[in-house]
């Protein structure tokens, strides 16, 4: 990002941007929120989609509608645009819009005599076939990643959160989510998927040693997989695929970031100009260089990122074409909650013991109760 800031500074003479790196995740958001409250926040901040509503409901951001033209907003895809607009206002501009998808070991699917699953019913059957033939599991259940399970529920038409005029509705244990939970519980009971936290040593070792026949991730997972297995003799064996379908046309995101202007900014118009550059100008993407397999929210910019990405040939199919297909769907009006950190903590606590013989559907009901309780204790009205 320091190179991107420099590219912007070089592109014009009226605005000077100074770049600062802060921690990612909860620590970074806590620091940002505190800085806004104290009046010494930066003029532009990176905020992931799931965290954006919390900054909006706590009055931490400046609406961009007076600073960003409608034609700028029209440059972004539907899913990402819907996630930055709350209560009739636009609160950020989306940078990337990584579609949730699956990465498979094609050689292990071939060994089991199964095709790439196109429905979740086929996925369940393929998991059994792959396990019987190779001893590998078709995917891992990542209890440490609340947005991972949220994406799977989102694809099935779930609505975990809905912002009304004066209150929020919470539906983490709705019928669509319970259907997803029941599917994964059956596969966990059968041993065809494995409960293991993502990005851990065990998760990595399973990929390197061939125990993982698949990873449910996103477009950015290409870099994650490559960095782990590049020396394990697996070149050409991994392929990208769309999520199996529940029968609808919903395209969930897994991850993704936005750029917002804190309400304490003394330079909101200049800040808005900078984030327009960050999210819509090819020069910003070129300045990033090879920063991974980024699928961008603005139409036409993914091609710029693709040109810079150097490891596409490691995979056994055209991963960028799959990204396009996986992103081709509706947003389903999905919204993240007013404080998703409460839900994340609840899921990590409740799902610690997920595995064979457990009951994910009951766990979701517990997460629902804890989320509602936590939001109410934070002063929000919940229907």
NORZI-V403484 format. One record per backbone hydrogen bond with DSSP energy under -1.0 kcal/mol. CO is the residue of the C=O (numbers start at 1). NH is the residue of the N-H. Records with the same first field share a line. If there is no record, write none. Layout:
# NORZI-V403484
CO: NH, NH
This chain:
# NORZI-V403484
1: 5
2: 6
3: 7
4: 8
5: 9
6: 10
25: 29
26: 30
27: 31
28: 32
29: 33
30: 34
31: 35
32: 36
33: 37
34: 38
35: 40
45: 260
47: 258
48: 51, 52
51: 55
52: 56
53: 57
54: 58
55: 60
56: 59
60: 263
64: 67, 68
69: 73
70: 74
72: 75
73: 76
75: 299
77: 81
78: 82
81: 84
84: 91
86: 89
89: 86
90: 64
93: 259
95: 297
98: 254
101: 217
102: 241
103: 215
104: 239
105: 109
106: 110
107: 111
108: 112
109: 114
118: 245
119: 123
120: 124
121: 125
122: 126
123: 127
124: 128
125: 129
126: 130
127: 131
128: 132
129: 133
130: 134
131: 135
137: 213
139: 194
141: 143, 196
142: 145
145: 149
146: 150
147: 151
148: 152
149: 153
150: 154
151: 155
153: 158
154: 157
160: 171
162: 169
167: 164
168: 383
169: 162
171: 174
174: 178
175: 179
176: 180
177: 181
178: 182
179: 183
180: 184
181: 185
182: 186
183: 187
184: 188
185: 189
186: 190
187: 192
192: 138
194: 141
200: 204
201: 205
202: 206
203: 207
204: 208
205: 209
206: 211, 212
207: 210
211: 137
213: 105
215: 103
217: 101
218: 221
219: 222
220: 224
221: 225
222: 226
223: 227
225: 229
226: 230
229: 232
234: 237
237: 106
238: 316
239: 104
241: 102
245: 120
249: 330
252: 100
256: 49
257: 95
258: 47
259: 93
260: 45
261: 62
262: 265
267: 271
268: 272
269: 273
270: 274
271: 275
272: 276
273: 277
274: 278
275: 279
276: 280
277: 281
281: 284, 285
282: 286
283: 287
284: 288
289: 291
292: 294
295: 97
297: 77
298: 301
301: 305
302: 306
303: 307
305: 309
311: 314
312: 315
314: 236
317: 319
318: 322
319: 323
320: 324
321: 325
322: 326
323: 327
327: 329
330: 251
331: 334
339: 342
340: 344
341: 345
342: 346
343: 347
344: 348
345: 349
346: 350
347: 351
351: 354
355: 358
359: 363
360: 364
361: 365
362: 366
363: 367
364: 368
365: 369
366: 370
367: 371
368: 372
369: 373
370: 374
371: 375
372: 376
373: 377
374: 378
375: 380
376: 379
381: 168
